[in-house]
Amino acid sequence: MRINIEHDGQFIPDMIRDRAFEIISNCLNSIRTSPAGFIVNDTLHFRRQRNSNVTACVMNSANFISSQFQRNLSQIPGCRGETNIAGQDIDGMIVQQYTGIGYRVKDKNKLLEVLHDYIVQKNLPESAIYTLFPMFYGMYVQNAFYDISHLPPEAIELFESVPVDALFRLGVEFETGNVASSFRALNKLFVLFQEGHIDAGVFVTSTDKSTSATRIWPVSNRNGSFQELRQRNYLGQVSLPLLCVGFAPDGFDSQAQFLGRGGLLYSLRPTGTKDNTGCFDVFIGEDGEEILRPAGIF
């Protein structure tokens, strides 16, 4: 996989963040379709609908990626794959021991002062107070794990250092759905943070459309990516410490096998015939269904 940090979770302690990124990277890089890595067949195929219209169809299953990611995560000490916490289904948990120095605001009534200074320093809109307040309250009033180096100097003097020796819990969401599904995943992480079940979140999805989302799945399937999330100012709606990781395939190959729903690779079976228009070669798909490929494309 080609992996990058989309948002560094600036308040998460460095050692926790770095280890979490290492774990996520290992889980992604363990998803392979060939010796060359995660190679995807992005050849566009079609199906004929009941009304006889021909539409693009999904050849690569999102479940192939997400199920392997969850399984890889579950095999790492201190981690869990798909799990349910307080009624919320999430894709995994990373739990690490943190021993070090944390920070707590000396007077919680001064928290708004800290926030206003931070908003001015970062040139954020005043409305940012509505998403930042629950995050800052959770970080610096209810807990003391978090870093303060990103805060304005005048705000730092309002904090006291606290020795910390405790488990740091990160909820993980691996998203392959559309943009609305991504926002639902982010909201699940926020609810768990607000209720004290996790200390931060890790959100993983496609890096962009051109090198990942619309190359793995048809454009019509509307699978989301960080490119689309940025267009919708997703970070302005995040109310918890959050590490964001983007992924894209290592490459594309029209001869590669497709990603199957059951976690296995599969190939189309040629029939040697064309459809009744003569425009498409006919193949048999993963479940015995008729798949159409434009004639002459190999």
N, C-alpha and C positions, 0 to 999 in steps of 0.2 A: 504494500500500500504506500501511497504518497500521503504523508501525514503532516499536519501543521497545527500550531496553536492559533486559534482565531481570537481568543480572549484569554488573558493569562490569569484570571482569578486573583487580581492584585492583592487582595486582603488575606488570602490563604497563606499560611506559613510556607516559606520557600521549600523546605525539605519535604513537606506534605505534597505541595503542588508538583514538584519535580518527580517524586516517586509515583504520584497518580498518573502523570503524563507518560512515564516509562511503562507503567502497567497497561494503560490504554493502548499505547503503541505496540507493545508485545502482543496484546490480544488481536489487534488489527492485522499485524504482520504475520500472524499465524493462520490467517484466512488466505489460503492459496488455491489456485486452480491449475497451476502448472509449475514446473521447476523455476520458471522465470518470475513467479510471484502471483499476484492477483490480476490475471489477464481476463478481460471480459469480451465476449462476442457481442458487438453492438449493432449487428446487421438488423435492419428493420424488417419485420415480418407482419403479416396481416391475417385476419380471419374474416370470413363472410358471416354477417349477422343474419338473424331470421328474416329481416326485411330485405335481404340480399345486398345491403350496403357492405362494402369492404372497409374495415377500420384497422388501424395499427393495434397490435396485441402485445401483451407483456410476455417476453421470452425468459427473462431473468427474475427469479423469485427473490423478493426482499428477505424472506424468511431464511434463505440460504446464508445470507450475511449475518442477520441478527441472531439466529440460533447458534451459529458458530462463535460469534462474539460472546454471547452469554456463557456458552460452555467453556470457552477459553478463560473467561474471567473467573468462573467458579473453581477452576483448577489452581488458582494462585492463592497461596496462604494469606489469610486475612481478608479474603474477598468472597463474594457470593455472586452467582448469576441471577437470573430472574427471581424476584422475591416480592413478597407483599408486606408492606409496613403500614400499619394503621389504616388498612383498607385501600391503600394505594399500591397498584402493581407497577413496579419499576424494573429496569433491565439488570440492575446489579447494585452491589455495595462494595466500597473499598474502605476497610477499617485499618488505621495505622496508629501505632503508639506515638504520641508527641510529647517529648520532654524538652522543655525550653522555657523561654520567656514569652508571656502574653501581655495584653494590655486591657485595662478596664477604665472607663471614664470615671473620674473621682466623684463627680456629682451628676447623676443622671438628668437633673434639670438643665445641665449645660449641654446636653446632647444636641439640641437645636442649634446652639451656637456653633458647635463643631460642624454640623451639616451645612449651615449657611456659609461658613468659611470654605468648606470643601466645594460647594456649588459654585462659588465665586472663582476659586482657584482653577477649577476645571471648565469654567465658562459654560456651565450647564443651564438650561432653562429653569426658572423658579419652580415650575411644576415637577421637577425631579424630586422634590422633597417627598412627594407621595409614594414613590417607589423606594427611595433611599432610607426613609425613616425606619420602616420595619426591619430592613437589613442591618442598619447601624445599631438599632436597639438590640437585635439578636446577637450581634457581634460584640458589642462593647458594654452592654448592661447585663444581659443574661449569661454571657460567656466571657472568656478572656483569652481565647486562642490566638487572636488575629493580629496581623501586622498593622502598624500605623505609619510606616514610612511614606505612604502616599498621601497622607494628610498634610494640610498647611502647617508650617512651623508654629504659628500662634495657637493652633488647635492641639498640637502635641503636648503642650504643657498642661492641658486639662486632663491628662491620663496618668495613671500609675502603672508601673510594671508589676506583673504577678507571675510567680513561678508556676509552671504548668507541667503536670505529669498525668496525662489522661489519653483516652482513645479519641481519635479524630475520625468522624464518620462522613464519608462522601457518598451520596446517592448518585447513581449513574443512569442516564437515559440515552439509549442508542436509537436514533430516529431515522427511519427510511420512508416515512409517509409524507403527506403534503405539508404546506406551511402551517395550516390550522392545527394539524397534529403536533407539529413542533411546539407551538405555543401551549397546547394542552400539556405536553411533556414538561415544559418549563414551569407551568403552573403547579403540576404535581410536586416537583422538587421544592417550589416555594412553600407549599402547604406543609410538607414534611419538615422543612427548616423552621417555619413559624411555630410548629407544634413541638419542636425540640427533638425530632427523631433523627435528623442529620445535621451536620455542622457546615456543609457546603455541598455543591452539586457539580457533577461533570456531565456536560451535554455534548454528544457526538452526532454529527450528521455529515452529509456530503459537502465538499468544499464549495462547489459552484455547479452551474448547469452544464457548461461547455465541456468540462473534463470529467464530470462524474454523473450527476443526477440524470441528465437527459441522454447520456451515453449508455447508461445501464438500463434505464427504463424509457419508454416512449414519452415524447413531449406531452402527449395528451393525458398521460397518467399523473402529471403535475406533482411529481415528487419534489420535495423541498430541498433547500441548500442554504448555506450561510450567505450566499449571494442574495437570495431573496429575503432572508431574515434581516440583513442589513438594510435593504430597501424599505423595510417596515420598522426600522429603528428598534430592533428586538432588545438591545441592551438597555434602552430607556424604559423597558417594561420588566426588567429583571430585579427582583427584590431579595436576592441571596448571593453570597459569595459563589462565583461560578467560573469553572474552567471549561472553555469551549474548544473542542478538537474537531478539525475537519479531515476528511479522508477522500481519496480518489484512487481509482485503480492504477496499477503499475503500467498498464497498457491495454491496447485493444487489438483483437485479431479475429477476422471473419471466419477463421477455421477453428476457433476455440469452441469448447463445449459450453452449453448454457447452464445457468445456475438453477437447480431444481428445487421444488418446494420441500422435498424431504431431506434436504441437506446434501444431496448427491448431484454430481454433474450429469447432464444428459445431452444426447445428440438427436437431431431430427432424422427421421427415416424417410428417404426419398421413395416416391411411388413411381417415378418415371413418367408421370402424366402431367397435363396442364389442366387448369380449370376451364369452364365452358367459354370464357372470354379469350382464352389463349394468351392472356397477359401474365399469368402466374404459374410457376411450377408448384406442384402440390406435394406436401410432405406430411408425415404423421408426427404429432407432437408428443409431449411427455405423457399425457393421459389418453392417447389414442385419438386426439382431436385433429381435424384437418387444419393445417397451417399453410399459408400462401406466401411464396417469396417471388418478387418480381422476376420474370423470366430473364435469364442471362446473367444474373447476379450469383456469384459463387462465394 
